[in-house]
Amino acid sequence: MLIYKFTHVPSGKIYIGSLKDSKRWSSYNTSSRVVKAMLEQNSNEWIREITHDYFPENWTYKEVVDLENSLIKESVLTIGWDALWNKHYGANAYSPEAMAAAKAAQETTEWKAKRSINSKKWFVENPEKAEDRRIKITKTMSESIPKLREIQLEYIRNNPEGHKARQDSANLAKQSPEAREKNSKAKENWYKNNPEKSKELHNKITQTKQTKESKTRMSMGQKERYKNPEEVNRLKKLAKDRFESPLERSMASSRTKAYFGKDGVKEEHTKKQIERFGKIIEVTFEDGTTYQCAGRKALETKLGCAGILRVIKGLRKFATCKESEHAGKKIVSARYIY
């Protein structure tokens, strides 16, 4: 923390201010828009000096600003407002009314949106500083995690009942419909707003799931979960809701198109389907639309019809569908395509 004075040599006017983070002093150009603009235009016309940088140990930044306020008042009494670039006293921002107004403003959607935009803009415009900041935060977190873990383990050892009560409370909160809906929406928004990170995360999860250890753990976990009827019903409902979600269906469709768009994937898939189910059959309905399926029996089961083989051989003119979205339609022709 420090208190500084900027002197404009041509006019002799001064600006008194304070700075909470002393490390910023070398590049700091005050919080005054007027002074900042003049400094950026011609910094050679200004003299920068630190007037106070040693304070009592128990002082906070509020006390520093109070001192800044006193210095401005003294300057007003001796040289007047006309000789100052300051427009008000520095402590105004720390008055109870100003602090209450600032706190209320920070809760508004406009303030949060502006802060988010400015933050993203800073990261884009300062990639090197952003990377240094990320490295420092990562280092600090990696150093503090073992200490925090020790504190946590010590608490668990000394308060087993309290720890169990906290776990039960947290699990109960997670099971509430409100919490599930909130987490689901937050997850959907994150995937929607971060497509590249979403794809990277999906690839990592897929690679992790392919390991032998992961498959074993997943298998054991699923067996334990399926022993609970309530959990089974919850998973079924969750799967149904996800299937009916427009966003999930759209994402699934996009992933499928991207997968089959790769070289050789479609041919390999077709080969495996033929080996497993038999030849692929394409049927044509009376309205001109077509439908494909691997294997005659699978086709008849999905469409709820019979006699497809006779239609293929020309021994039967049509077959009627009784199941799926094609129910009621007539199949007027059928052929093997693979």
N, C-alpha and C positions, 0 to 999 in steps of 0.2 A: 504494500500500500504506500502511496505517496501523494503529495500535493505539489502542483507545478504552477509555473507562471509563463505565459507566452507574451512577448512584447513585440508589437508591430513598430519597427524602427521608423518608417516615414511619418506615421501619425503619433507615435508615442503611447498609443492606447495599449492596455494590457488585458489579458484574459487569465483568470484564476480558476483552476479546476483540480479535481482529484482523480486518481486511478486506482482501482482495486487490485489489479494484477500488474505488478511492477515489471514483469517480463515483457509486457507489451509497449513499454515506454519508448523504445528506439523507433518504433513505427507508428506510434499513436499521434493522432492529429486532432485531439479534443472531441467533445460531443456536440460542439456548436457548429451548426451547418454553415454559418457565415464564415467563421474562422477556418473551418476545414476547407471550404472552397478557395479561400485566399491562400492557404498553405499549399494546396495542390497546384494553384496557378503560379506562385512564386515563393518558394520556401526560404529563399535567401534574404527576404525582407523581415524575417522573424528571428527572435532570440528565444531559445528554449532553455528553461532552467528548472531544476528541482529545488523547491524551497523547504520541504519537510519530507523526510523518509525514515525517521526513527520515532516510534511511538511506544507507549507502555504496552506490556505483553497482554494485558487484559482488554485492550482496545479492539473493537470490531470496526467494520467499515462505516457504521453509523456515526461513531465518534469522530472518525476522520472527516466525514462530510460535515459534521457539526463544526469542526475546526475550520474547514474550508468556508463555511457560512460566516464564521467570525471574521476571517481575513477579508472576505468580500465587504462585510459591513464596515470594517475599519477603512478599507479603500474608498468606500462611498463617502464616509465622513471626511476624509482627507483630500481626495481628488475629484469626487463626484462621479455620478453614473456616466457622464459624457466622456470620461477618460477610460471607461471600461467597455470591453466587448461583452461582458456578462449582462444578461437581461433580467436575471432573478438570482436569488440566493440558492446555494447548492443544496441546502438541507430541505428545500421544499419537497423533494421527492421522497423524503423519509418522514414526512408528517403523517399522523394517523389517517387523515382523510385521503392523502395521496396513495398511501400503501393499500388502503382498502379499495380504492378505485382501480389501482393496478392489478390487485388480486382478482377483482370482479372481471376486469377486461381479459385476463388470461383464461377465463373459463368460457369465453365466447367462441363460437365456431369460426368467426372471421379471424380472430387472433391466432388460433391453432393452425388454420389453413395458411395464413401468411407466414407463420414460423416454419411450417413444413416446406413451403416453397423456397424461402430464404435458405433453409438448411440444405436442401437439395442443390440449390444454385451454388452455394459455397463449396460443396463437395465436387461439383462439376468444374468450377473455376479454379479450384486449388487441389488438384489431384495429388501432388507431392505432400502437402500438409495433411491432406486427408489420410494418406497412407501412413505417414508418421504417427498421426493420431491413433489410427487403428492398431499399429504395432505397439504403441504405449499402452493402450487399453488392454490388448491381448496379454502383454507382459504382466501388467498389474493384476489382471484376473487370474493368470496362471500361478502367480506368486501367492495370491490371497486364497485361492480355492483350497489348498491343503490345510491352511490355518482354519478356515471356516468349517472344513470337514472335521477337523479335530474338535472344534467347539461343539459341533452338532453331535458327534459320537459321545462326547463327555456328557452332554445333556441327556442323550438317550440312555446312557448307562445309569445316570443318577435319577432319571425320571421316566422309568419304563411305562408306568400307567398314563402319565401325561402325554407321552409320545404316542401311545396307542389311541388315546382319546382324540388327539389332533389328526391322526391318520383316518380314523373313522369319520370324523367331521368333514375332512377334505373329500373323502370318497363319497359321502352322502351329498355334499354340495355338487360334485361333478355329475351325479346321477339325476339331478333335478332337470326338468324339461327346459327351464329358462337358460341354465348353464350350457346344456347341450346345444340349444338353438344358437346361443351367442357364440360358442366355440365353432360351430358349423359355419356360421356366416363369416366369422373372422377368417377361417381357413379358406373358404371360397373366394373371399376378397383378395387374400394374399396370393392364391394361385392365379387369379385373374390379373392382378397388377404386376406380378413378377413371373412372366412366362419363361424367361431364360433360367432363372433360379429354380423354378418349378420343374423344368425339364431335367436340370442337373440333379436336383434332389431325387426325382423319380428314378434316374439312372443309378444313383448310389444305392437307393433302397432295393432296386432290382438286383444289383450285383451282390448286396449283402444277403438277400434272401436265397441266392443260389448256392451259398456255402453249405457244407454238410452240417456244421454245428448249428447254423441258423435254422435249417430245415428240421433238425432234431428238436430244438427248443420250441419251434412253432407247432410241431406235431404234438408234443407233450402238453403245451399250453392249450391247444384246441381241445384235446381230450378232456382236460380239467374243466374248461369252460362249458363244454357240451353236457357235462353232468348236471348243470344247473338249468332247470326248465325255464326260469325267468330270463336267464341270459340267452338261451336259444331263441325265445320269442323276441327279445330285444334285437338280436342280430338279424332275425328275419325281417322285422319291421324296418330296421336301418337299411338293409339291402333293398327293400322295396321302395323306401323313400328316395334312396340314391338313384335307383333305376328310373324313377318317375321324375327326377329333377331335370329340367331342361338344360341346365348348365352341365351337369354330369353326362347327360346323353350327348351333348355337343362335343365335350372333351373326349369322350370315348370314341365318337365318330372320327374326330380329327386324328386321334392316335392310331386308329385302325387304318385310315387312309394313308397316313405317313408310313406305317409299317409295311403295308402292301405295295407302297410306291418304290421300295428299295429293289435293286436289281436281284432277280432270281428268287425273291421271297414268295411271290405269288405262285410261281411254277412249283417250288418246293412244297408249299402248302397244299396245292392241288394234288401233287403226287402222294403226300401223306394221307389226304382225305380218301383218295382212290384205294390206297392200300388198306385203309381201315374200314371204309364203308362200301366200297364198290364204285362203279362208274357214276359220273355226275350226269344228272338228267335235267334237261331244260323243258319246262312245260309252257304252253302258250294258252292264255285265257281268251274267251270270246271277245273281250274288249281290246285285245291286242297286246296287253301287258304280259311279261314273262316272269318266271320264277325258277331258280336253280337250287338243286339239292343233291348231296352225295348219297347215293344208294336208293333203290326203289322202295324198300320197306320204310326207310326214314322219311322219304317223301310222302308216302301214303299216310304215315302216322301224323306228320305235321299238318297236312292239308285235310286229313279226315276223309280220304277218298279211297276207292279200290279200283282195280282193273287198269292201272297205268301201263303195265306190260302189254295188254291187249291194245291200248291206244297207240303205243309205240309201234306195234306190228301191223297196225291198220285194221285189226279185227273188231275194233270198237270205235264209234264216231266221237264220243265224248265221255268225260267223267265229271261228276259234280263234287265240289269241295264242301265239307261240312264243318271244318275247323279253321282257326287262325283268322287273320284279317281278310282272307280271300273267301270266307264262307259264303256259299250261295252262287259262286262263280262256276262256269263250266269250262273244263279243260278241253280244248278242241284239237290240240296236237301235242305230241311229246317226242323227244329225241335224246339220244346219248350225245354229249358234246365232248366227253373225254373217256 
